[in-house]
Amino acid sequence: MIHIKRTYAIGIVESIPQLAEKLSNCTWTLCQGFELSEYLFLNDSFSENGAQEYAVINKESLMQVESITFSWMSGKESEKMILRILGKEFDCDPLVKVSPKLDYSNDNVCHLCR
């Protein structure tokens, strides 16, 4: 994670296709994050106008397992990558401990946007 001072508004997604669609076909504010299973996908981009890069965090261990630019992938490629992540394929690489600030309020807006 590059942006350690951000507070992320977390949206819960229900499925791999739903998350893949959101990550590969949409542009999100810099404070947006998503949760699927035991993983967080936190927007680690420098700008909304740039490539949409996401830090992938195992929320149980708080270890960053990958950093992925989903905006460069198709929906199907994103689905395959998310499936690999949920299969813990990246959890064995050298991992980085992180302490993300998370906001689970229902409005999906961080404290800076309120």
PyMOL commands that place a pseudoatom at each C-alpha (Angstrom):
pseudoatom trace, name=CA, resn=MET, resi=1, chain=A, elem=C, hetatm=0, pos=[0.000, 0.000, 0.000]
pseudoatom trace, name=CA, resn=ILE, resi=2, chain=A, elem=C, hetatm=0, pos=[1.373, 3.345, -1.039]
pseudoatom trace, name=CA, resn=HIS, resi=3, chain=A, elem=C, hetatm=0, pos=[-1.276, 5.528, 0.581]
pseudoatom trace, name=CA, resn=ILE, resi=4, chain=A, elem=C, hetatm=0, pos=[-1.129, 4.563, 4.251]
pseudoatom trace, name=CA, resn=LYS, resi=5, chain=A, elem=C, hetatm=0, pos=[-2.970, 7.673, 5.498]
pseudoatom trace, name=CA, resn=ARG, resi=6, chain=A, elem=C, hetatm=0, pos=[-6.145, 7.114, 3.479]
pseudoatom trace, name=CA, resn=THR, resi=7, chain=A, elem=C, hetatm=0, pos=[-9.351, 5.997, 5.111]
pseudoatom trace, name=CA, resn=TYR, resi=8, chain=A, elem=C, hetatm=0, pos=[-11.186, 3.570, 2.857]
pseudoatom trace, name=CA, resn=ALA, resi=9, chain=A, elem=C, hetatm=0, pos=[-14.965, 3.381, 2.570]
pseudoatom trace, name=CA, resn=ILE, resi=10, chain=A, elem=C, hetatm=0, pos=[-15.590, -0.348, 2.218]
pseudoatom trace, name=CA, resn=GLY, resi=11, chain=A, elem=C, hetatm=0, pos=[-18.288, -1.753, -0.032]
pseudoatom trace, name=CA, resn=ILE, resi=12, chain=A, elem=C, hetatm=0, pos=[-19.163, -5.419, 0.417]
pseudoatom trace, name=CA, resn=VAL, resi=13, chain=A, elem=C, hetatm=0, pos=[-19.486, -7.379, -2.825]
pseudoatom trace, name=CA, resn=GLU, resi=14, chain=A, elem=C, hetatm=0, pos=[-21.223, -10.737, -3.098]
pseudoatom trace, name=CA, resn=SER, resi=15, chain=A, elem=C, hetatm=0, pos=[-19.413, -12.463, -5.968]
pseudoatom trace, name=CA, resn=ILE, resi=16, chain=A, elem=C, hetatm=0, pos=[-16.291, -12.632, -8.090]
pseudoatom trace, name=CA, resn=PRO, resi=17, chain=A, elem=C, hetatm=0, pos=[-18.093, -11.390, -11.247]
pseudoatom trace, name=CA, resn=GLN, resi=18, chain=A, elem=C, hetatm=0, pos=[-19.546, -8.441, -9.337]
pseudoatom trace, name=CA, resn=LEU, resi=19, chain=A, elem=C, hetatm=0, pos=[-16.118, -7.432, -7.972]
pseudoatom trace, name=CA, resn=ALA, resi=20, chain=A, elem=C, hetatm=0, pos=[-14.431, -7.946, -11.352]
pseudoatom trace, name=CA, resn=GLU, resi=21, chain=A, elem=C, hetatm=0, pos=[-16.979, -5.654, -12.993]
pseudoatom trace, name=CA, resn=LYS, resi=22, chain=A, elem=C, hetatm=0, pos=[-16.440, -2.949, -10.375]
pseudoatom trace, name=CA, resn=LEU, resi=23, chain=A, elem=C, hetatm=0, pos=[-12.640, -3.124, -10.506]
pseudoatom trace, name=CA, resn=SER, resi=24, chain=A, elem=C, hetatm=0, pos=[-12.077, -3.454, -14.245]
pseudoatom trace, name=CA, resn=ASN, resi=25, chain=A, elem=C, hetatm=0, pos=[-14.905, -1.358, -15.717]
pseudoatom trace, name=CA, resn=CYS, resi=26, chain=A, elem=C, hetatm=0, pos=[-15.423, 1.507, -13.253]
pseudoatom trace, name=CA, resn=THR, resi=27, chain=A, elem=C, hetatm=0, pos=[-13.424, 4.438, -11.970]
pseudoatom trace, name=CA, resn=TRP, resi=28, chain=A, elem=C, hetatm=0, pos=[-13.700, 4.948, -8.223]
pseudoatom trace, name=CA, resn=THR, resi=29, chain=A, elem=C, hetatm=0, pos=[-12.768, 7.677, -5.798]
pseudoatom trace, name=CA, resn=LEU, resi=30, chain=A, elem=C, hetatm=0, pos=[-9.405, 7.257, -4.140]
pseudoatom trace, name=CA, resn=CYS, resi=31, chain=A, elem=C, hetatm=0, pos=[-11.006, 6.341, -0.812]
pseudoatom trace, name=CA, resn=GLN, resi=32, chain=A, elem=C, hetatm=0, pos=[-12.991, 3.371, -2.178]
pseudoatom trace, name=CA, resn=GLY, resi=33, chain=A, elem=C, hetatm=0, pos=[-12.330, -0.185, -1.134]
pseudoatom trace, name=CA, resn=PHE, resi=34, chain=A, elem=C, hetatm=0, pos=[-14.148, -3.475, -1.556]
pseudoatom trace, name=CA, resn=GLU, resi=35, chain=A, elem=C, hetatm=0, pos=[-14.414, -6.626, 0.510]
pseudoatom trace, name=CA, resn=LEU, resi=36, chain=A, elem=C, hetatm=0, pos=[-14.929, -10.125, -0.830]
pseudoatom trace, name=CA, resn=SER, resi=37, chain=A, elem=C, hetatm=0, pos=[-14.421, -13.161, 1.375]
pseudoatom trace, name=CA, resn=GLU, resi=38, chain=A, elem=C, hetatm=0, pos=[-11.367, -12.543, 3.569]
pseudoatom trace, name=CA, resn=TYR, resi=39, chain=A, elem=C, hetatm=0, pos=[-9.782, -10.012, 1.205]
pseudoatom trace, name=CA, resn=LEU, resi=40, chain=A, elem=C, hetatm=0, pos=[-9.867, -6.249, 0.879]
pseudoatom trace, name=CA, resn=PHE, resi=41, chain=A, elem=C, hetatm=0, pos=[-9.271, -4.517, -2.444]
pseudoatom trace, name=CA, resn=LEU, resi=42, chain=A, elem=C, hetatm=0, pos=[-8.218, -0.951, -1.606]
pseudoatom trace, name=CA, resn=ASN, resi=43, chain=A, elem=C, hetatm=0, pos=[-7.829, 1.776, -4.224]
pseudoatom trace, name=CA, resn=ASP, resi=44, chain=A, elem=C, hetatm=0, pos=[-4.130, 2.622, -4.152]
pseudoatom trace, name=CA, resn=SER, resi=45, chain=A, elem=C, hetatm=0, pos=[-4.189, 4.857, -7.235]
pseudoatom trace, name=CA, resn=PHE, resi=46, chain=A, elem=C, hetatm=0, pos=[-2.598, 8.284, -7.404]
pseudoatom trace, name=CA, resn=SER, resi=47, chain=A, elem=C, hetatm=0, pos=[-5.527, 9.851, -9.264]
pseudoatom trace, name=CA, resn=GLU, resi=48, chain=A, elem=C, hetatm=0, pos=[-9.063, 9.005, -10.341]
pseudoatom trace, name=CA, resn=ASN, resi=49, chain=A, elem=C, hetatm=0, pos=[-7.930, 9.845, -13.882]
pseudoatom trace, name=CA, resn=GLY, resi=50, chain=A, elem=C, hetatm=0, pos=[-5.050, 7.360, -13.816]
pseudoatom trace, name=CA, resn=ALA, resi=51, chain=A, elem=C, hetatm=0, pos=[-4.768, 3.605, -13.793]
pseudoatom trace, name=CA, resn=GLN, resi=52, chain=A, elem=C, hetatm=0, pos=[-6.926, 2.012, -11.095]
pseudoatom trace, name=CA, resn=GLU, resi=53, chain=A, elem=C, hetatm=0, pos=[-4.416, 0.164, -8.902]
pseudoatom trace, name=CA, resn=TYR, resi=54, chain=A, elem=C, hetatm=0, pos=[-5.613, -1.856, -5.920]
pseudoatom trace, name=CA, resn=ALA, resi=55, chain=A, elem=C, hetatm=0, pos=[-3.735, -3.110, -2.895]
pseudoatom trace, name=CA, resn=VAL, resi=56, chain=A, elem=C, hetatm=0, pos=[-5.010, -6.596, -2.062]
pseudoatom trace, name=CA, resn=ILE, resi=57, chain=A, elem=C, hetatm=0, pos=[-5.035, -7.226, 1.681]
pseudoatom trace, name=CA, resn=ASN, resi=58, chain=A, elem=C, hetatm=0, pos=[-5.771, -10.414, 3.581]
pseudoatom trace, name=CA, resn=LYS, resi=59, chain=A, elem=C, hetatm=0, pos=[-8.005, -8.879, 6.235]
pseudoatom trace, name=CA, resn=GLU, resi=60, chain=A, elem=C, hetatm=0, pos=[-7.341, -11.626, 8.795]
pseudoatom trace, name=CA, resn=SER, resi=61, chain=A, elem=C, hetatm=0, pos=[-3.557, -11.300, 8.774]
pseudoatom trace, name=CA, resn=LEU, resi=62, chain=A, elem=C, hetatm=0, pos=[-3.484, -7.649, 7.550]
pseudoatom trace, name=CA, resn=MET, resi=63, chain=A, elem=C, hetatm=0, pos=[-0.842, -8.656, 5.059]
pseudoatom trace, name=CA, resn=GLN, resi=64, chain=A, elem=C, hetatm=0, pos=[-0.730, -7.124, 1.586]
pseudoatom trace, name=CA, resn=VAL, resi=65, chain=A, elem=C, hetatm=0, pos=[-0.588, -10.050, -0.787]
pseudoatom trace, name=CA, resn=GLU, resi=66, chain=A, elem=C, hetatm=0, pos=[-0.557, -8.195, -4.115]
pseudoatom trace, name=CA, resn=SER, resi=67, chain=A, elem=C, hetatm=0, pos=[-0.927, -4.883, -5.904]
pseudoatom trace, name=CA, resn=ILE, resi=68, chain=A, elem=C, hetatm=0, pos=[-2.892, -5.107, -9.157]
pseudoatom trace, name=CA, resn=THR, resi=69, chain=A, elem=C, hetatm=0, pos=[-3.872, -2.629, -11.852]
pseudoatom trace, name=CA, resn=PHE, resi=70, chain=A, elem=C, hetatm=0, pos=[-7.346, -3.926, -12.626]
pseudoatom trace, name=CA, resn=SER, resi=71, chain=A, elem=C, hetatm=0, pos=[-8.123, -1.128, -15.093]
pseudoatom trace, name=CA, resn=TRP, resi=72, chain=A, elem=C, hetatm=0, pos=[-5.686, -2.779, -17.519]
pseudoatom trace, name=CA, resn=MET, resi=73, chain=A, elem=C, hetatm=0, pos=[-7.646, -6.042, -17.442]
pseudoatom trace, name=CA, resn=SER, resi=74, chain=A, elem=C, hetatm=0, pos=[-10.864, -7.209, -19.030]
pseudoatom trace, name=CA, resn=GLY, resi=75, chain=A, elem=C, hetatm=0, pos=[-13.677, -8.418, -16.816]
pseudoatom trace, name=CA, resn=LYS, resi=76, chain=A, elem=C, hetatm=0, pos=[-12.785, -12.059, -17.503]
pseudoatom trace, name=CA, resn=GLU, resi=77, chain=A, elem=C, hetatm=0, pos=[-9.084, -11.463, -16.737]
pseudoatom trace, name=CA, resn=SER, resi=78, chain=A, elem=C, hetatm=0, pos=[-10.088, -9.747, -13.501]
pseudoatom trace, name=CA, resn=GLU, resi=79, chain=A, elem=C, hetatm=0, pos=[-12.312, -12.693, -12.563]
pseudoatom trace, name=CA, resn=LYS, resi=80, chain=A, elem=C, hetatm=0, pos=[-9.401, -15.108, -13.095]
pseudoatom trace, name=CA, resn=MET, resi=81, chain=A, elem=C, hetatm=0, pos=[-7.082, -12.940, -10.982]
pseudoatom trace, name=CA, resn=ILE, resi=82, chain=A, elem=C, hetatm=0, pos=[-9.641, -12.630, -8.159]
pseudoatom trace, name=CA, resn=LEU, resi=83, chain=A, elem=C, hetatm=0, pos=[-10.152, -16.406, -8.224]
pseudoatom trace, name=CA, resn=ARG, resi=84, chain=A, elem=C, hetatm=0, pos=[-6.382, -16.861, -7.825]
pseudoatom trace, name=CA, resn=ILE, resi=85, chain=A, elem=C, hetatm=0, pos=[-6.366, -14.396, -4.924]
pseudoatom trace, name=CA, resn=LEU, resi=86, chain=A, elem=C, hetatm=0, pos=[-9.273, -16.150, -3.164]
pseudoatom trace, name=CA, resn=GLY, resi=87, chain=A, elem=C, hetatm=0, pos=[-7.418, -19.418, -3.707]
pseudoatom trace, name=CA, resn=LYS, resi=88, chain=A, elem=C, hetatm=0, pos=[-4.593, -17.946, -1.587]
pseudoatom trace, name=CA, resn=GLU, resi=89, chain=A, elem=C, hetatm=0, pos=[-2.117, -18.260, -4.438]
pseudoatom trace, name=CA, resn=PHE, resi=90, chain=A, elem=C, hetatm=0, pos=[-0.418, -14.988, -3.471]
pseudoatom trace, name=CA, resn=ASP, resi=91, chain=A, elem=C, hetatm=0, pos=[-0.493, -15.440, 0.310]
pseudoatom trace, name=CA, resn=CYS, resi=92, chain=A, elem=C, hetatm=0, pos=[2.822, -17.295, 0.268]
pseudoatom trace, name=CA, resn=ASP, resi=93, chain=A, elem=C, hetatm=0, pos=[4.892, -14.557, -1.413]
pseudoatom trace, name=CA, resn=PRO, resi=94, chain=A, elem=C, hetatm=0, pos=[6.957, -12.215, 0.762]
pseudoatom trace, name=CA, resn=LEU, resi=95, chain=A, elem=C, hetatm=0, pos=[4.179, -10.267, 2.421]
pseudoatom trace, name=CA, resn=VAL, resi=96, chain=A, elem=C, hetatm=0, pos=[3.980, -6.766, 3.835]
pseudoatom trace, name=CA, resn=LYS, resi=97, chain=A, elem=C, hetatm=0, pos=[2.091, -6.026, 7.067]
pseudoatom trace, name=CA, resn=VAL, resi=98, chain=A, elem=C, hetatm=0, pos=[-0.248, -3.033, 6.699]
pseudoatom trace, name=CA, resn=SER, resi=99, chain=A, elem=C, hetatm=0, pos=[-2.658, -1.130, 8.933]
pseudoatom trace, name=CA, resn=PRO, resi=100, chain=A, elem=C, hetatm=0, pos=[-5.371, 0.236, 6.658]
pseudoatom trace, name=CA, resn=LYS, resi=101, chain=A, elem=C, hetatm=0, pos=[-7.969, 2.632, 8.025]
pseudoatom trace, name=CA, resn=LEU, resi=102, chain=A, elem=C, hetatm=0, pos=[-11.369, 1.195, 7.131]
pseudoatom trace, name=CA, resn=ASP, resi=103, chain=A, elem=C, hetatm=0, pos=[-14.837, 2.725, 7.268]
pseudoatom trace, name=CA, resn=TYR, resi=104, chain=A, elem=C, hetatm=0, pos=[-17.739, 0.263, 7.121]
pseudoatom trace, name=CA, resn=SER, resi=105, chain=A, elem=C, hetatm=0, pos=[-20.556, 2.832, 7.418]
pseudoatom trace, name=CA, resn=ASN, resi=106, chain=A, elem=C, hetatm=0, pos=[-23.473, 2.165, 5.132]
pseudoatom trace, name=CA, resn=ASP, resi=107, chain=A, elem=C, hetatm=0, pos=[-23.009, 5.261, 2.991]
pseudoatom trace, name=CA, resn=ASN, resi=108, chain=A, elem=C, hetatm=0, pos=[-19.714, 4.082, 1.402]
pseudoatom trace, name=CA, resn=VAL, resi=109, chain=A, elem=C, hetatm=0, pos=[-18.271, 7.584, 1.740]
pseudoatom trace, name=CA, resn=CYS, resi=110, chain=A, elem=C, hetatm=0, pos=[-15.073, 8.242, 3.681]
pseudoatom trace, name=CA, resn=HIS, resi=111, chain=A, elem=C, hetatm=0, pos=[-14.850, 10.879, 6.390]
pseudoatom trace, name=CA, resn=LEU, resi=112, chain=A, elem=C, hetatm=0, pos=[-13.183, 13.355, 3.988]
pseudoatom trace, name=CA, resn=CYS, resi=113, chain=A, elem=C, hetatm=0, pos=[-16.101, 13.182, 1.541]
pseudoatom trace, name=CA, resn=ARG, resi=114, chain=A, elem=C, hetatm=0, pos=[-18.826, 13.694, 4.167]
for i in range(1, 114): cmd.bond("trace and resi %d" % i, "trace and resi %d" % (i + 1))
show_as sticks, trace
zoom trace
